[in-house]
Amino acid sequence: MVNHKRRKRLLKLLVEHNSASVQQLVEWLSASPATVRRDISWLAARNLLTRTRGGAENLQQKKRSIALTSETFQNNIKCYADRKRAIARYASNMCSDGETIIINGGTTTFMMAEFLVDKQLKILTNSFMMAERLLVSSENEIIVPGGRVYREQNVILSPFDNDITQHHYAGKMFMSVYGLSLLGLMEVDPLLIQAEKRLISQAEELIVLADSSKFAKKAGLILCGLNRVSCLITDNNASDSAVQLLEQSGVKVITVAPETMPVKYPATKFNQAYDMESASMFQPETVE
């Protein structure tokens, strides 16, 4: 196997298994122990993995203490994409030219970007992928808060209370959430809670975009109560009883039918650039 392909495979194995011994990697890669050890040394020298006694460990293991605990954007966007796209389309149709809106960094809200291309809006978003996409494909005015970029979750979060969010006001905020119940909107990470509350406080109407799978998700943190929610857009797989309970709590519920996804969902330049960057780490070398 060519060096760069074997090393790329080795890193993927560590992502899947978190850590592995030299002997395990020898079996998985069909390579000699000497070759595996050289690969581990080569990758460790470039800060792509962590060497351990007798093997290697995924570098991300060392970073978990400072990472968000929420699920990754790339994993989430594949789930119920047909439902999310229909919800995003309906939400986008609620926006009128000239409005100022806020959009948070969820997968359902990200799908709104496709339908906002021809709008003339002022958009505050903490989704750097949405900001990038709308900047290159539309005439919308885009504002992003300052802070740290969490690549896995596709959000920009600031640990400070006095970020630029406080200087912007919007008629509508469109929000994706981890889950929802009669207790309110739920999230799993305290840092997300802090940032989302700041965004919510700057909007008159809170419009929640949540496919029906979110009704079954529970989390330990309450973002806000249902009394703050003006409208919920979900799909028609939501049970009648769940919809009725939400309506009895004062939430306007709109249900839409899932729609067929395009053959290939449009990629962002960010994804393309990231793929090129990753590939550049593994330039072809000699074959052993």
N, C-alpha and C positions, 0 to 999 in steps of 0.2 A: 504494500500500500504506500502511496506517495506520502511523504512526511506531513505536508500541510493537511491532507485529508484525515490521516490518522490522528493528528493532534486535535483537529476540530471534533472528531468522533470522541476522543478522550474527554474533552470538555463537556460534550453533551451527556456522556455517561455520568460525569460528576454532578451535572444538574439533576439528572434522574435519580441518582443514588446518594447524593450529598458527599459521600466519601467512598474510597475504594482502596484496597491493598494492591501492591504491585502484581501479585499473583492473579487477582481478579481481573485486572486490566490486561494481563498477558492473555488470559482466556478469552476475554471479550473482544480484544483487538487482533487476536491471532498473531501476536508479535512476541519477540524474545524479551526476557527480563531486562537485558541490557538496553534494548531499544526503548522499552517503557520508561526505564529510569532516565534515559537521556531526554525523552519527551517531557517528563515531569520537570526536570531541571530547566529545560528550555522555556517551558510555559511559566514556571515559577519566577524565572529571571525577568519575565515580562509582566509580572503581577497578574497573571490570568488564572492561577490556582494557588493553593497553599500546600506546601510540602508537609507531610506528617511522617511519623516514624513508620516506615514500611509501606508508604503509599502516598495518597494525595487527597485533598479535600476541596470541595467547591468553595471558591473565594467568597461567595455570597453568605456562607455560613458565618463568616466573621463579621458581616455587616448587618445581621438581622436585628441587633440591638438598636440600630438607628433607622430601621426601615419601617414603613407603614405596615400595619397588620392586615389591611384590607386586601381583597383579591386583586390579581393583576388585570390590567386593562385588556391585554391581548387574550386572556382566557375568557373574560366576561363578554367581550364583544361577539364571540362566536355562539353564545348561548341565547336561544330564542331570538335570533337576528330578524326573522320575519315579523315577529311581534313588535320588536323595538323599532324597526323601520317604519311601520305603519303609525306607531305612536309618535315618532319624530316628525313624520310628514304632517300629521294633524296639528301638532304643537307649532310647527313652523307657519302654518296657515293662520295662526292666531296673532302673528306679528304683522304690524302695519308699518309702512315706510315712515321714517322720521322718529320712530319710537327709540327709547333707550331700554335695553333689556339686559338681564344677567343670566348667564348659563353656566352651570357648574360642570365639573370634569367627570361626568359619568359616560358610560357607553351609549345609553339611549339618547342622552342629550348630544353626544358627539355626532350621532347620525342626523341631527338637525342641520348640520353644516351643508349637506348636499342640497337641502331645500331652501337655504338662505342665500344662495349664490346671487340671485337676482333681486334681493332686497336692498334697501337703503336704510340701515339701522346703525345705532351706536351700541356695541356689544361689549360688555365687561365679562370676561371669562377667565377661570383659572385652569382651563384645559389648554395646554400649549399646542397640542395637535390640532384642536379646533381653530385656535388663533392662527397657526401657520397655514392651515388650509384656506381659511376665509381671506387671509391677506393676499394670497396668490390667485384666488379664483373669484373674488368679489370686490365690490366698492364699499362694503361695510366698514365703518370705523371700528377698530378693534383696540380694546384696552385690556391689559393683563396686570395683575397685582405683582408686586415684588415678592421675592422669597426663594425658597429652595425648590428645585425641580425634582419630583419623584417620578422617575421614568416609568417604573413598573405600573404605576397607577395613573399616569398621564395627568398629573396635577401640579400646580405651583402653589405651595403653601408657605405662609409667613408665620413665624412664632410670635410676632409682635402684634399688639392691638392697634397700633397707629399706622397701618399700611394705607395705600391709596384707596382702598375700598370705601373708607369713611367719607371720601370726597365725591362719591358718585351715588346718584339715586336713580332707580328704575321703576317703571310702571309695573313690569312683570319680571319675575325670576322663574326660570325653568330649571328644575332640579331632578336628577336621578338619585335614588336612595338604595341602601343595602336591603332594607325591608320596611314593612309597615304593618301596624296593627291598630287596634282601638286606642292604644296608649300613645300612638303618634308615629313619627318617622324615626327609623332606627339606623344607627351606624355602628361600626365596630372599632373605630380608632379615635382616641381622644383628640389628636391633632386635626383630624378631619372635622370633628364636631366643632372645634374652636373656629376653624376657617369658615365652615358653612354657616354658622350662626352669624358671623359678621356679614356675610353676603345676604342672608335672609333679612337682616335688619335694615338693609338699604333698598328693599323692594316693597312696593305696595301690595301686589298680588303674588302669591306663591303657587306655582303650577307644577305639580309633581308628575313626572313621567315614570311609570312603573309597570312593567309587564306582570301578568298574573302570577308568575312564580314568586314574586316578591311578597305576596300575601302569606306565604308559608315560611319565610325567612325570619328568624328571631336573632336579636343581638342584645348585648348588655347595656347599650348606651342609647338614650332618647335624645334625638336632635331637637325636636319640637313637637308640641301637641297638634292634634288634628284641627284644633280651632284656628291655627295659623294657616292652614291649607285652604286656598280658594277653590282649587280644581284639581282633580286627579284624572289623568288620561291613562287608561289601561287597555288590555285587549279583551275580546269577547269570550276568552276562556275563564275569566274571573267568575266565580260562583255568584248566583243571584243573592244568596244570603250575605256574602261579604260586601257586595255592592250596596245592599239595603242598609247594612249596619253603618257603612261609611256615610251614606246619605242621611241617615238618622242623626249622625254626629255633625251634620251641617256641611259636609263636603260634596260639592258637585262632581259627579262621576261621569266620565265620557268613555265609552267602550268602542274600540275600532277592531275591524277584522284584520288578521295578519295578512301580509302581502308577500308575493314571491320576490325573493332577493335577486338582484342582477347576477349574471353568470360570474362576474368578478367584481366585487365591491371596490370602488375606486380607492387606490392607494394614495397616501399622502407623500409628499416629497421627503418628509421626515423619515418615513419608513424606508424609502428608497435609499436615502443617505445613510441610514443606520445599517442597512444591509451591506452597502458598499464599504462602510467603515469596518464592519465585522469581517468581511471577506479579505480586507487588506492586511489583517493580522496573520493570514495564512498564505503567504505568497509561496508558490511552488518552489521546492528545492530538489535535491537529488533523490533518487529512488534507492532505497536500501534493499 
